[in-house]
Amino acid sequence: MAECLEIKHQAWLEKARKVLDIEIAALAAQRDSLDHSFSDAVEAILTIKGRLVVVGMGKSGIIAKKIAATFASTGTPAFFVHAAEAQHGDLGMITGQDAVLALSHSGETAEVCGLLPEIRRRGAHVIAMTGNRTSTLAKYADTILHIDVQQEACPLNLAPTASTTAALALGDALAVVTLKERGFHEADFARVHPAGSLGRKLLRVEDVMHQGEELPMVAHTATLRDAIMEISTHRLGITGITKEQQVVGCISDGDLRRILESGHMDLEATVDTLMHCNPSSIESDRLASEALRLMENKKVLVLFARNPSGQINGIIHMHDILQGGIK
């Protein structure tokens, strides 16, 4: 019995490998078939004044929704329109300033093709993603992206498998080339993913630091009493010490405990006789996760932040980083 089960499992694995081989071959063929039409599609997306509208139905609709989401998250305003819903009012979302990326492997999907005359009448640029260059969809399109798939992974060669994989990968290629051409960077990605784990990883010190009136600061001639009041008011466990508008030192909660334990606390002593010079700091454009590592290495809870000119322009506390879900 166990031997028969093992034979069955091996057969399943071989079938799975065959599916993957077919889909890998489809991706290789798609890569090799890229031509000027791809560049035309990128140019059309880069130059639209409106948005990229991705349209599809059925399995192609699912792929279209993913492509729209990828574009939207990488700097190109985009959204998905279900072809059937568009027939009942959602077509009003599409304007002449938009580009429409329409997916249909056969190029004859009734719900998609039924939208094309009105879309063209509005003046939107139509990009077709189809496996049939002579289809209705292709005839209405300004730009044709051919899905060069000869065989589906389905043994009946019917269920969309390799063709949807190729379409999804081609959509990714469009989005990635477009984002690179736009100069879309990590900071831009973080701004459109504020609640996601990826976005949190890309948050910078300047995104979470305390600045302006939130900064605890006293002059170097201030008394220890003044410093204690400043620390208590801002609740960051530290105050910077300034001289001629430059931060020259700091006093922290830990310093106050050590002074108290020494038995020589003089509340009227000036802070320049008690402060730590050259407080720990980090550039404000560094990742917040880097600030967390630095705090852990230095065994401190607070870092001063420096702008590109080297001036202190903020304070970042470990609690701010941890509360933001940054690791």
Secondary structure, DSSP 8 states (H G I E B T S, - for coil): -HHHHHHHHHHHHHHHHHHHHHHHHHHHHHHHT--HHHHHHHHHHHH-SS-EEEEE-HHHHHHHHHHHHHHHTTTS-EEEEEHHHHTTTGGGG--TT-EEEEE-SSS--HHHHTTHHHHHHHT-EEEEEES-TTSHHHHH-SEEEE---S--SSTTS-SSSHHHHHHHHHHHHHHHHHHHHHT--HHHHHHH-TTSHHHHHT-BHHHH-B-GGGS-EEETT-BHHHHHHHHHHHTSSEEEEEETTEEEEEEEHHHHHHHHHHT---TTSBGGGT-EES--EEETTSBHHHHHHHHHHHT-SEEEEE-TTS-EEEEEEHHHHHHTT--
